Amino acid sequence: MASFCRAGKDSIQLIEAAFGRTRQWIGARKYRDWKSPFYQFANRLAHLFFLREECGLEAWLANIYFIGDPYYPTNRGQWDDWLQEVRFELGIGDCAIDGLVELFVPVKGIEK
């Protein structure tokens, strides 16, 4: 989830404008630079805004978080703490986001 924007100079203004409209739609409490450290998360929110508000589509963004993945074991409490940090860094801590669904899926029965 941690990522940085690597866009060229020509694209940065477009990205910043899209992020500004998305922050306003979400009702972000504080300005944060969405180009880092959670660019991919912010970018997906901007796509959700674009589809729902600018295109008028009933779009959904489903973020799926795996619990107990043997590769990188994470429990629900760890996900909750991480997502709280992400939302804080983006300035959207307690904002409800239309069309955003977060699913926590336990991983069971994986054969190696």
C-alpha positions in Angstrom: 0.0 0.0 0.0 2.9 2.3 0.6 3.8 3.9 -2.7 5.0 7.1 -4.3 3.9 8.9 -7.5 6.4 8.6 -10.3 4.6 10.6 -12.9 6.5 13.1 -15.1 6.2 16.8 -14.8 3.5 17.0 -17.5 1.2 14.7 -15.6 1.6 16.1 -12.0 -0.7 19.0 -12.6 -3.5 16.7 -13.8 -2.9 14.3 -10.9 -3.0 17.2 -8.4 -6.2 18.6 -9.9 -7.9 15.2 -9.7 -6.7 14.7 -6.2 -8.1 18.1 -5.2 -11.5 17.3 -6.6 -11.5 13.9 -4.9 -10.4 15.4 -1.5 -13.3 17.9 -1.8 -15.8 15.1 -2.6 -14.6 13.0 0.3 -14.6 16.0 2.7 -10.9 15.6 3.7 -10.3 17.4 6.9 -6.8 18.5 6.1 -4.6 19.0 3.1 -2.1 16.2 2.6 0.2 15.4 -0.3 -1.5 12.4 -1.8 1.5 11.7 -4.1 3.2 10.0 -1.2 3.4 7.9 0.9 0.1 6.2 -0.1 -0.2 7.2 -3.7 -1.9 4.0 -5.0 -4.6 4.2 -2.4 -5.2 7.9 -3.2 -5.2 7.1 -6.9 -7.9 4.4 -6.5 -10.0 6.9 -4.5 -9.6 9.4 -7.4 -10.7 6.8 -9.9 -13.8 6.0 -7.7 -14.6 9.7 -7.6 -14.2 10.0 -11.4 -16.5 7.1 -12.1 -19.2 8.0 -9.6 -19.2 11.8 -9.8 -17.9 12.7 -13.2 -19.2 9.8 -15.2 -22.3 9.2 -13.2 -21.7 5.5 -12.8 -22.6 3.4 -9.7 -19.0 2.3 -9.3 -17.6 0.6 -6.3 -14.0 0.2 -5.0 -13.5 -3.0 -3.0 -10.3 -3.2 -1.1 -9.7 -6.8 0.1 -7.4 -7.3 3.0 -6.2 -10.9 3.8 -6.0 -12.1 7.4 -3.5 -14.8 8.2 -1.8 -14.9 4.8 1.2 -17.3 5.3 3.4 -15.1 3.2 2.9 -12.0 5.3 0.6 -12.9 8.3 -1.5 -10.0 9.3 -4.4 -10.0 11.8 -7.5 -7.8 11.8 -6.1 -5.5 14.5 -3.0 -4.9 12.5 -5.0 -4.1 9.4 -7.2 -1.7 11.5 -4.1 0.1 12.8 -2.5 0.3 9.4 -5.7 1.6 7.7 -6.1 4.2 10.5 -2.6 5.5 9.7 -3.3 5.5 6.0 -6.5 7.5 6.5 -4.8 9.9 8.9 -1.9 10.5 6.4 -4.5 11.2 3.6 -6.5 13.5 5.9 -9.6 11.4 5.6 -9.6 9.8 9.1 -13.3 9.7 9.8 -14.7 10.5 6.4 -17.4 8.2 4.9 -16.6 7.4 1.3 -19.5 6.5 -1.0 -18.7 3.4 -2.9 -15.7 2.2 -0.8 -16.0 -1.3 0.5 -13.4 -2.9 2.7 -13.4 -6.6 3.0 -11.3 -8.6 5.5 -10.9 -12.2 4.3 -9.3 -14.9 6.4 -6.9 -17.2 4.6 -7.5 -20.9 5.4 -6.5 -24.2 3.9 -3.7 -23.0 1.6 -1.6 -26.0 0.5 2.1 -25.4 0.0 
